[in-house]
Amino acid sequence: NSTEQVERGLYGTLVVEDAESVGYSQDVVMVMDDWSLTPTGAIDTDFNNPTDVSHNGRWGSVITVNGEDEAQLTARPGERVRLRFVNASVARPYALRFVNPPAQVIAIDGMYVREPRSADATLISPGARVDVDITMPDTPGTFEIVEDFSTRAVRLVTVVVDGGPVDTPDFAAPRNGRIPEWVEAVDVDVDIEYKLALTGSRWTINGDSFPIFEAEQIEPDVFTKVRFTNNSIRLHPMHLHGQFFQVLARNGEPVNDGAFRDSVLLFKDDVVDVGLVALDAGMWAMHCHILEHAAGGMMTFLEVAAREPVEASS
């Protein structure tokens, strides 16, 4: 029962360090979660109820970062810090706001982006990860990192800038210049389409609930275009295990993604095209990362065929 286990806090993070030190003075993991509590402060045990399953999942009333509802980060003036945001919520997306100072996204889902981009209004869906490069102001003070995906803005972290100033490290933000620009792929035919819908009381993919025995098969090392069509009014953060893809288009409009990722958020009636070149053979789970939707049937597998063995030359 992933929904209950994750909602109770059964999760963790694994950070794969860079081969060489990048130069940040602090490298901080920020695990975001929300909690549904009873009036006495206990975890509400009404998991996977029909309303949560058929709507946008279970959204808690208390938001925490690293288990703290008043999370705080302390840094010295001029420090350059890497923040690794992880969305551990079972259903809630977060939209980050960095009012001051400016910040830039350097990695998405554990993969460096082609070019760093502004971190303000960065959307992090359930299960997604985003790394942010932020330089502290030159003078002491405080500022907030805010979440405002829903109607009420919530302070996630208070950053306290205090102590003697330091010289800001001068290095280029990490990036992955090898990410291809699949501009032409927007006009390429779709290889696989997944139609997402609520059929009766069950979530379905292409009309079937839990189509785990009907896995699509793709070849390794070959470009594959996949389309997600959201035939519902609910959110669906679609997550693929073991492979990474680029977003090519949303509702027919090209997207210059510049990032490999393993999840993409669909809003109501969205049509999102992604492209991937699968590398690792096997059966890979693909599901909505609103865990109530996955439990309600929105889960399948994508099979990556094994490579043909290469005969040794005589």
C-alpha positions as a Python dict, from the first residue, in 0.01 Angstrom:
ca = {
    (1, 'N'): (0, 0, 0),
    (2, 'S'): (228, 275, -129),
    (3, 'T'): (-20, 552, -58),
    (4, 'E'): (-39, 481, 315),
    (5, 'Q'): (328, 397, 356),
    (6, 'V'): (452, 711, 183),
    (7, 'E'): (191, 925, 357),
    (8, 'R'): (319, 793, 689),
    (9, 'G'): (674, 895, 593),
    (10, 'L'): (829, 575, 457),
    (11, 'Y'): (1067, 733, 206),
    (12, 'G'): (1418, 871, 181),
    (13, 'T'): (1662, 1035, -57),
    (14, 'L'): (1972, 905, -229),
    (15, 'V'): (2217, 1166, -356),
    (16, 'V'): (2468, 1064, -622),
    (17, 'E'): (2762, 1300, -585),
    (18, 'D'): (2939, 1458, -881),
    (19, 'A'): (3263, 1292, -982),
    (20, 'E'): (3440, 1618, -899),
    (21, 'S'): (3339, 1878, -643),
    (22, 'V'): (3141, 2160, -804),
    (23, 'G'): (3225, 2428, -549),
    (24, 'Y'): (2905, 2503, -357),
    (25, 'S'): (2963, 2600, 4),
    (26, 'Q'): (2648, 2413, 108),
    (27, 'D'): (2462, 2125, -57),
    (28, 'V'): (2124, 2085, 113),
    (29, 'V'): (1844, 1836, 48),
    (30, 'M'): (1495, 1985, 85),
    (31, 'V'): (1229, 1711, 113),
    (32, 'M'): (881, 1861, 82),
    (33, 'D'): (574, 1680, 211),
    (34, 'D'): (223, 1752, 329),
    (35, 'W'): (32, 1581, 606),
    (36, 'S'): (-336, 1512, 669),
    (37, 'L'): (-380, 1529, 1044),
    (38, 'T'): (-664, 1474, 1288),
    (39, 'P'): (-758, 1746, 1540),
    (40, 'T'): (-526, 1576, 1791),
    (41, 'G'): (-229, 1588, 1553),
    (42, 'A'): (-228, 1220, 1454),
    (43, 'I'): (-210, 1109, 1092),
    (44, 'D'): (-555, 1072, 940),
    (45, 'T'): (-596, 702, 857),
    (46, 'D'): (-863, 747, 588),
    (47, 'F'): (-630, 638, 306),
    (48, 'N'): (-738, 578, -56),
    (49, 'N'): (-1093, 688, 9),
    (50, 'P'): (-1316, 719, -301),
    (51, 'T'): (-1303, 1099, -304),
    (52, 'D'): (-923, 1112, -298),
    (53, 'V'): (-897, 841, -563),
    (54, 'S'): (-1141, 1006, -803),
    (55, 'H'): (-1019, 1362, -745),
    (56, 'N'): (-661, 1495, -715),
    (57, 'G'): (-550, 1266, -435),
    (58, 'R'): (-488, 1341, -70),
    (59, 'W'): (-369, 1693, 6),
    (60, 'G'): (-258, 1756, 361),
    (61, 'S'): (-320, 2067, 569),
    (62, 'V'): (36, 2090, 704),
    (63, 'I'): (337, 2131, 474),
    (64, 'T'): (686, 2044, 596),
    (65, 'V'): (1040, 2062, 464),
    (66, 'N'): (1268, 1794, 608),
    (67, 'G'): (996, 1726, 864),
    (68, 'E'): (979, 2086, 988),
    (69, 'D'): (678, 2310, 938),
    (70, 'E'): (896, 2615, 1010),
    (71, 'A'): (1203, 2507, 815),
    (72, 'Q'): (1504, 2736, 827),
    (73, 'L'): (1834, 2753, 640),
    (74, 'T'): (2127, 2961, 762),
    (75, 'A'): (2398, 3090, 529),
    (76, 'R'): (2658, 3364, 526),
    (77, 'P'): (2641, 3666, 294),
    (78, 'G'): (2781, 3578, -48),
    (79, 'E'): (2755, 3201, -4),
    (80, 'R'): (2658, 3000, -311),
    (81, 'V'): (2431, 2712, -216),
    (82, 'R'): (2286, 2412, -395),
    (83, 'L'): (1934, 2319, -285),
    (84, 'R'): (1803, 1977, -387),
    (85, 'F'): (1422, 1989, -373),
    (86, 'V'): (1237, 1656, -356),
    (87, 'N'): (857, 1628, -367),
    (88, 'A'): (765, 1339, -137),
    (89, 'S'): (394, 1423, -127),
    (90, 'V'): (156, 1156, -251),
    (91, 'A'): (-46, 1406, -455),
    (92, 'R'): (38, 1775, -408),
    (93, 'P'): (251, 1965, -662),
    (94, 'Y'): (461, 2260, -545),
    (95, 'A'): (531, 2584, -731),
    (96, 'L'): (843, 2747, -588),
    (97, 'R'): (882, 3123, -562),
    (98, 'F'): (1221, 3282, -503),
    (99, 'V'): (1143, 3648, -447),
    (100, 'N'): (1494, 3759, -359),
    (101, 'P'): (1764, 3673, -445),
    (102, 'P'): (1717, 3516, -789),
    (103, 'A'): (1787, 3146, -826),
    (104, 'Q'): (1840, 2912, -1120),
    (105, 'V'): (1745, 2552, -1190),
    (106, 'I'): (2048, 2339, -1274),
    (107, 'A'): (1903, 1986, -1264),
    (108, 'I'): (1567, 1814, -1304),
    (109, 'D'): (1500, 1460, -1181),
    (110, 'G'): (1869, 1411, -1109),
    (111, 'M'): (1988, 1516, -1457),
    (112, 'Y'): (2166, 1843, -1533),
    (113, 'V'): (1975, 2067, -1775),
    (114, 'R'): (2120, 2194, -2103),
    (115, 'E'): (2122, 2553, -1979),
    (116, 'P'): (2033, 2680, -1629),
    (117, 'R'): (1700, 2862, -1618),
    (118, 'S'): (1515, 3082, -1370),
    (119, 'A'): (1391, 2889, -1070),
    (120, 'D'): (1102, 3125, -999),
    (121, 'A'): (764, 2954, -1050),
    (122, 'T'): (936, 2615, -1083),
    (123, 'L'): (673, 2341, -1072),
    (124, 'I'): (765, 2021, -888),
    (125, 'S'): (506, 1744, -920),
    (126, 'P'): (485, 1444, -684),
    (127, 'G'): (796, 1229, -714),
    (128, 'A'): (991, 1494, -905),
    (129, 'R'): (1323, 1649, -805),
    (130, 'V'): (1473, 1988, -889),
    (131, 'D'): (1819, 2123, -801),
    (132, 'V'): (1858, 2498, -756),
    (133, 'D'): (2170, 2719, -755),
    (134, 'I'): (2125, 3026, -534),
    (135, 'T'): (2369, 3297, -425),
    (136, 'M'): (2306, 3467, -93),
    (137, 'P'): (2275, 3848, -72),
    (138, 'D'): (2583, 4048, 22),
    (139, 'T'): (2426, 4179, 341),
    (140, 'P'): (2263, 4003, 638),
    (141, 'G'): (1887, 3959, 643),
    (142, 'T'): (1615, 3703, 579),
    (143, 'F'): (1413, 3594, 279),
    (144, 'E'): (1156, 3326, 211),
    (145, 'I'): (1111, 3044, -36),
    (146, 'V'): (738, 3022, -98),
    (147, 'E'): (503, 2762, -248),
    (148, 'D'): (195, 2893, -426),
    (149, 'F'): (56, 2619, -651),
    (150, 'S'): (-279, 2638, -477),
    (151, 'T'): (-478, 2949, -385),
    (152, 'R'): (-294, 3012, -58),
    (153, 'A'): (78, 3085, -61),
    (154, 'V'): (276, 2890, 199),
    (155, 'R'): (622, 2968, 332),
    (156, 'L'): (840, 2661, 281),
    (157, 'V'): (1176, 2782, 408),
    (158, 'T'): (1303, 3093, 584),
    (159, 'V'): (1660, 3165, 479),
    (160, 'V'): (1862, 3354, 739),
    (161, 'V'): (2166, 3531, 597),
    (162, 'D'): (2397, 3602, 887),
    (163, 'G'): (2761, 3621, 986),
    (164, 'G'): (3068, 3755, 814),
    (165, 'P'): (3052, 3784, 433),
    (166, 'V'): (3242, 3545, 208),
    (167, 'D'): (3368, 3581, -146),
    (168, 'T'): (3110, 3430, -379),
    (169, 'P'): (3258, 3131, -566),
    (170, 'D'): (3295, 3218, -933),
    (171, 'F'): (3224, 2908, -1142),
    (172, 'A'): (2990, 2821, -1425),
    (173, 'A'): (2676, 2647, -1306),
    (174, 'P'): (2675, 2275, -1393),
    (175, 'R'): (2500, 2187, -1717),
    (176, 'N'): (2470, 1909, -1973),
    (177, 'G'): (2555, 2046, -2316),
    (178, 'R'): (2501, 1703, -2475),
    (179, 'I'): (2122, 1714, -2442),
    (180, 'P'): (1995, 1709, -2802),
    (181, 'E'): (1757, 1965, -2945),
    (182, 'W'): (1481, 1746, -3084),
    (183, 'V'): (1309, 2032, -3264),
    (184, 'E'): (1221, 1823, -3570),
    (185, 'A'): (1063, 1557, -3348),
    (186, 'V'): (756, 1776, -3299),
    (187, 'D'): (641, 1671, -3649),
    (188, 'V'): (738, 1304, -3615),
    (189, 'D'): (454, 1051, -3593),
    (190, 'V'): (353, 932, -3248),
    (191, 'D'): (469, 577, -3170),
    (192, 'I'): (269, 517, -2852),
    (193, 'E'): (-30, 701, -2708),
    (194, 'Y'): (-156, 668, -2353),
    (195, 'K'): (-511, 796, -2304),
    (196, 'L'): (-579, 873, -1939),
    (197, 'A'): (-937, 873, -1812),
    (198, 'L'): (-1169, 805, -1522),
    (199, 'T'): (-1397, 519, -1627),
    (200, 'G'): (-1665, 466, -1368),
    (201, 'S'): (-1478, 458, -1038),
    (202, 'R'): (-1147, 337, -1186),
    (203, 'W'): (-859, 521, -1347),
    (204, 'T'): (-771, 378, -1685),
    (205, 'I'): (-499, 388, -1949),
    (206, 'N'): (-636, 332, -2299),
    (207, 'G'): (-962, 213, -2146),
    (208, 'D'): (-812, -46, -1911),
    (209, 'S'): (-751, -29, -1538),
    (210, 'F'): (-410, -169, -1439),
    (211, 'P'): (-310, -270, -1797),
    (212, 'I'): (5, -430, -1657),
    (213, 'F'): (-11, -731, -1888),
    (214, 'E'): (-41, -518, -2201),
    (215, 'A'): (297, -346, -2193),
    (216, 'E'): (404, -155, -2501),
    (217, 'Q'): (743, -269, -2630),
    (218, 'I'): (1009, -39, -2772),
    (219, 'E'): (1357, -98, -2907),
    (220, 'P'): (1667, 29, -2727),
    (221, 'D'): (1882, 305, -2878),
    (222, 'V'): (1597, 416, -3106),
    (223, 'F'): (1402, 743, -3078),
    (224, 'T'): (1046, 682, -2959),
    (225, 'K'): (772, 943, -2941),
    (226, 'V'): (509, 898, -2672),
    (227, 'R'): (187, 1094, -2631),
    (228, 'F'): (-2, 1137, -2305),
    (229, 'T'): (-363, 1248, -2353),
    (230, 'N'): (-548, 1353, -2040),
    (231, 'N'): (-917, 1288, -2099),
    (232, 'S'): (-1006, 1401, -1748),
    (233, 'I'): (-1025, 1717, -1543),
    (234, 'R'): (-770, 1593, -1289),
    (235, 'L'): (-394, 1635, -1257),
    (236, 'H'): (-172, 1348, -1369),
    (237, 'P'): (203, 1359, -1302),
    (238, 'M'): (309, 1071, -1527),
    (239, 'H'): (627, 900, -1413),
    (240, 'L'): (843, 648, -1599),
    (241, 'H'): (1088, 431, -1408),
    (242, 'G'): (1436, 363, -1539),
    (243, 'Q'): (1433, 590, -1845),
    (244, 'F'): (1446, 963, -1916),
    (245, 'F'): (1262, 1169, -2175),
    (246, 'Q'): (1229, 1523, -2308),
    (247, 'V'): (902, 1713, -2338),
    (248, 'L'): (853, 1792, -2708),
    (249, 'A'): (515, 1965, -2718),
    (250, 'R'): (220, 2057, -2498),
    (251, 'N'): (-122, 2089, -2662),
    (252, 'G'): (40, 2112, -3004),
    (253, 'E'): (283, 2390, -2908),
    (254, 'P'): (655, 2302, -2930),
    (255, 'V'): (844, 2303, -2600),
    (256, 'N'): (1217, 2371, -2589),
    (257, 'D'): (1262, 2156, -2281),
    (258, 'G'): (1639, 2131, -2267),
    (259, 'A'): (1614, 1867, -1994),
    (260, 'F'): (1589, 1492, -1956),
    (261, 'R'): (1334, 1400, -1692),
    (262, 'D'): (1136, 1100, -1572),
    (263, 'S'): (806, 1272, -1492),
    (264, 'V'): (575, 1527, -1652),
    (265, 'L'): (264, 1691, -1509),
    (266, 'L'): (-55, 1694, -1716),
    (267, 'F'): (-332, 1940, -1639),
    (268, 'K'): (-693, 1882, -1740),
    (269, 'D'): (-738, 1802, -2111),
    (270, 'D'): (-363, 1832, -2174),
    (271, 'V'): (-195, 1651, -2462),
    (272, 'V'): (179, 1618, -2400),
    (273, 'D'): (431, 1463, -2639),
    (274, 'V'): (763, 1335, -2508),
    (275, 'G'): (1061, 1175, -2678),
    (276, 'L'): (1305, 920, -2544),
    (277, 'V'): (1587, 693, -2648),
    (278, 'A'): (1564, 395, -2414),
    (279, 'L'): (1897, 263, -2289),
    (280, 'D'): (1825, -8, -2033),
    (281, 'A'): (1634, -323, -2125),
    (282, 'G'): (1358, -454, -1903),
    (283, 'M'): (1002, -399, -1785),
    (284, 'W'): (970, -47, -1649),
    (285, 'A'): (675, 73, -1445),
    (286, 'M'): (490, 380, -1568),
    (287, 'H'): (219, 535, -1355),
    (288, 'C'): (54, 849, -1231),
    (289, 'H'): (250, 975, -931),
    (290, 'I'): (-64, 1083, -752),
    (291, 'L'): (-47, 756, -565),
    (292, 'E'): (-424, 732, -521),
    (293, 'H'): (-455, 738, -902),
    (294, 'A'): (-193, 465, -934),
    (295, 'A'): (-380, 260, -673),
    (296, 'G'): (-699, 329, -868),
    (297, 'G'): (-566, 171, -1187),
    (298, 'M'): (-343, 427, -1362),
    (299, 'M'): (-35, 206, -1382),
    (300, 'T'): (122, 5, -1661),
    (301, 'F'): (462, -107, -1787),
    (302, 'L'): (685, -9, -2076),
    (303, 'E'): (906, -291, -2203),
    (304, 'V'): (1245, -207, -2349),
    (305, 'A'): (1365, -497, -2562),
    (306, 'A'): (1706, -649, -2506),
    (307, 'R'): (1983, -564, -2748),
    (308, 'E'): (2087, -833, -2993),
    (309, 'P'): (2410, -997, -2878),
    (310, 'V'): (2716, -886, -3069),
    (311, 'E'): (2922, -1172, -3205),
    (312, 'A'): (3291, -1147, -3139),
    (313, 'S'): (3496, -1104, -3454),
    (314, 'S'): (3726, -1390, -3539),
}
